[in-house]
Amino acid sequence: MRTIICAAMLLLSANAAFASGGIWCSADDAAVKFQLDAGVTNGLGNPTFNFRGDLEILGRPVGDDLRKTVFENSNLTQYWLDDRELRLLVYHEHQVLKMFSSVELTILTKATEEGVYDGQYSLAVYDSTADADHRSADFTGKVSCGAE
């Protein structure tokens, strides 16, 4: 009886290994460089876990708080993943004293026949030290993503 229970537990744990996968996206162009990664479960509505990312806006001064941003789970505000599309909306606020600035990264991709998700990103930067509407920069470019 123990052998049957152990064998059943082994089979269940092997199936659990296939219950999750991952997504990743990256871009590296003249203005913006970023890498995003997350785990994705294949059940319960496909929630993400361990979302992490690094963003660098190359044109901003080295000491500027908006030049580099680290993303965490709470920064992935929306995402969509199926066999045809991968979409992400990532938002992060920076606070210096009582001033707030933010970056908003939107990724829209379509799956290729090779299983890669290629598309476009757009990055909006809202700088509290900029002009009256605080929108200091917009960037767009190509992004490559993958999912397993």
URZILIN-V12815 format. One record per residue. N is the residue number from 1. SS is DSSP state (@ for helix, = for strand, . for the rest). OMEGA is omega in degrees with one decimal (999 if undefined). Layout:
<<N	SS	OMEGA> <N	SS	OMEGA>>
This chain:
<<1	.	178.3> <2	@	-179.9> <3	@	179.2> <4	@	179.8> <5	@	178.4> <6	@	178.5> <7	@	178.5> <8	@	179.1> <9	@	177.4> <10	@	178.2> <11	@	178.1> <12	@	178.9> <13	@	177.0> <14	@	177.0> <15	@	179.2> <16	@	179.2> <17	@	179.1> <18	.	-176.3> <19	.	179.5> <20	=	179.0> <21	=	-179.4> <22	=	172.4> <23	=	177.2> <24	=	177.5> <25	=	176.6> <26	=	174.1> <27	=	179.5> <28	=	179.2> <29	.	-173.6> <30	.	-175.2> <31	.	-171.1> <32	=	175.0> <33	=	176.2> <34	=	175.7> <35	=	178.2> <36	=	178.4> <37	=	174.8> <38	=	169.3> <39	=	179.8> <40	=	174.7> <41	=	-179.5> <42	.	178.0> <43	.	175.9> <44	.	176.9> <45	.	177.7> <46	.	178.3> <47	.	176.7> <48	=	174.0> <49	=	179.8> <50	=	176.3> <51	=	-179.8> <52	=	176.8> <53	=	175.8> <54	=	-179.9> <55	=	173.9> <56	=	175.3> <57	=	-167.9> <58	.	-177.3> <59	.	-178.6> <60	.	179.8> <61	.	-174.6> <62	.	-178.5> <63	.	-176.9> <64	.	179.7> <65	.	-178.8> <66	.	-179.8> <67	.	-179.2> <68	=	179.0> <69	=	173.7> <70	=	179.7> <71	=	176.9> <72	.	-177.3> <73	@	-175.5> <74	@	-179.0> <75	@	176.2> <76	=	-173.6> <77	=	177.1> <78	=	171.1> <79	=	179.3> <80	=	179.4> <81	=	169.2> <82	.	-176.9> <83	.	-175.8> <84	.	-173.3> <85	=	168.1> <86	=	179.6> <87	=	179.6> <88	=	170.6> <89	=	-175.2> <90	=	-175.5> <91	=	178.1> <92	=	175.7> <93	=	174.2> <94	=	177.3> <95	=	173.2> <96	=	-172.0> <97	.	178.8> <98	.	-178.7> <99	=	178.5> <100	=	172.1> <101	=	-179.4> <102	=	171.5> <103	=	178.8> <104	=	-176.7> <105	=	178.5> <106	=	179.8> <107	=	178.4> <108	=	-177.3> <109	=	173.1> <110	=	179.7> <111	=	174.1> <112	.	178.9> <113	.	179.8> <114	.	-179.9> <115	.	177.4> <116	.	177.2> <117	=	178.2> <118	=	179.5> <119	=	-174.6> <120	=	168.9> <121	=	168.6> <122	=	-177.8> <123	=	175.7> <124	=	-180.0> <125	=	178.2> <126	=	-173.7> <127	.	-178.0> <128	.	178.1> <129	.	-178.4> <130	.	-177.3> <131	.	-170.9> <132	.	-178.2> <133	.	174.9> <134	.	178.0> <135	=	-172.7> <136	=	-177.0> <137	=	171.5> <138	=	178.2> <139	=	173.2> <140	=	179.1> <141	=	-179.4> <142	=	179.3> <143	=	176.5> <144	=	-177.6> <145	=	176.3> <146	=	178.1> <147	=	174.9> <148	.	999>>
